[in-house]
Amino acid sequence: MFIVPSMFEPCGLTQMIAMRYGSVPVVRKTGGLNDSVFDFDDETIPMELRNGFTFLKADEQGFDSALERAFNYYHRKPEVWKQLVQKDMKIDFSWDTSASQYEDIYQRAAARARAAT
């Protein structure tokens, strides 16, 4: 596990590096952490995106709850934990992927703008 209980996190590269090397992130939902770590137990998020454990309030209860959930999977569901680790290691945070996604968004926006005129 890689624990990041930050009060403020403008970017957050550490969790991406940690996932690449097989550490499941346990983070406070703030800044770049909120943009890249999606809670494993949050049923409103598609399962393929869930990659760690998060907490909202910067207090002991929030932190303990997220950590306890992570430890429960680690100890009680080792196969699920192993699958999560393997999934996290395969996430591609590279600039090639990001640039390609931005290019796709731009192309769709440009096509909509042309169609509207």
C-alpha positions in Angstrom: 0.0 0.0 0.0 1.0 3.6 -0.6 -0.6 6.0 1.8 -1.0 9.7 0.9 -3.1 11.5 3.4 -2.4 14.9 1.9 -4.3 18.0 2.8 -3.4 19.6 -0.5 -2.1 17.9 -3.7 -1.9 20.0 -6.8 -0.8 17.2 -9.1 0.0 13.9 -7.5 2.6 11.8 -9.3 3.6 9.7 -6.4 0.4 7.5 -6.5 0.9 6.9 -10.2 4.5 5.8 -9.7 3.4 3.6 -6.7 0.7 1.9 -8.8 3.2 1.2 -11.5 5.3 -0.7 -9.0 2.4 -2.6 -7.4 1.4 -0.5 -4.5 -2.3 0.1 -4.0 -2.9 3.8 -3.1 -4.8 4.8 0.0 -5.4 8.6 -0.4 -7.4 11.6 0.7 -9.6 12.8 -2.1 -7.9 16.1 -3.0 -6.3 17.6 -6.1 -4.6 15.2 -8.5 -5.2 12.3 -6.1 -8.9 12.7 -6.6 -8.3 12.7 -10.4 -6.3 9.5 -10.5 -7.4 7.3 -7.6 -10.9 5.9 -7.6 -12.3 4.1 -4.6 -12.5 0.3 -4.9 -15.8 0.2 -3.0 -17.6 3.1 -4.8 -20.3 1.4 -6.8 -21.0 4.7 -8.7 -17.6 4.3 -10.4 -17.2 1.6 -13.2 -15.2 -1.3 -11.8 -12.5 -1.0 -14.4 -11.6 2.4 -13.0 -11.5 1.5 -9.3 -7.9 1.4 -8.4 -7.4 2.2 -4.7 -9.0 3.4 -1.5 -10.0 7.0 -0.7 -11.3 9.1 2.1 -12.8 12.6 2.1 -12.4 14.1 5.5 -8.9 14.9 6.7 -9.4 13.3 10.1 -8.5 10.1 11.9 -11.9 8.5 11.2 -11.7 9.0 7.5 -8.1 7.8 7.3 -8.8 4.7 9.5 -11.9 3.8 7.5 -10.0 3.7 4.2 -7.0 1.9 5.6 -9.2 -0.7 7.3 -11.1 -1.4 4.0 -7.8 -1.8 2.3 -6.5 -4.2 5.0 -9.7 -6.2 4.8 -9.2 -6.9 1.1 -5.5 -7.7 1.7 -6.2 -10.2 4.5 -9.6 -11.6 3.7 -9.7 -11.5 -0.1 -6.2 -12.0 -1.2 -7.2 -13.0 -4.8 -9.2 -9.8 -5.2 -6.2 -7.8 -3.8 -3.8 -9.5 -6.2 -6.1 -8.6 -9.1 -6.3 -5.0 -8.0 -2.5 -4.9 -7.8 -2.1 -6.3 -11.2 -4.7 -3.9 -12.6 -3.0 -1.0 -11.1 0.4 -2.0 -12.5 -1.2 -2.0 -16.0 -2.7 1.6 -15.9 -1.0 3.7 -18.5 -0.4 7.3 -17.2 2.1 8.0 -20.0 2.0 11.3 -22.0 1.5 9.2 -25.2 -1.9 8.0 -23.9 -2.9 11.4 -22.4 -1.9 13.3 -25.6 -3.9 10.8 -27.7 -7.0 11.3 -25.5 -6.6 15.1 -25.7 -6.3 14.9 -29.5 -9.5 12.8 -29.7 -11.4 15.3 -27.6 -10.1 18.2 -29.8 -11.1 16.3 -33.0 -14.6 15.7 -31.7 -15.0 19.3 -30.5 -13.8 20.6 -33.9 -16.2 18.3 -35.8 -19.1 19.5 -33.6 -18.2 23.1 -34.3 -18.0 22.5 -38.0 -21.3 20.7 -38.0 -23.0 23.6 -36.1 -22.0 26.2 -38.7 
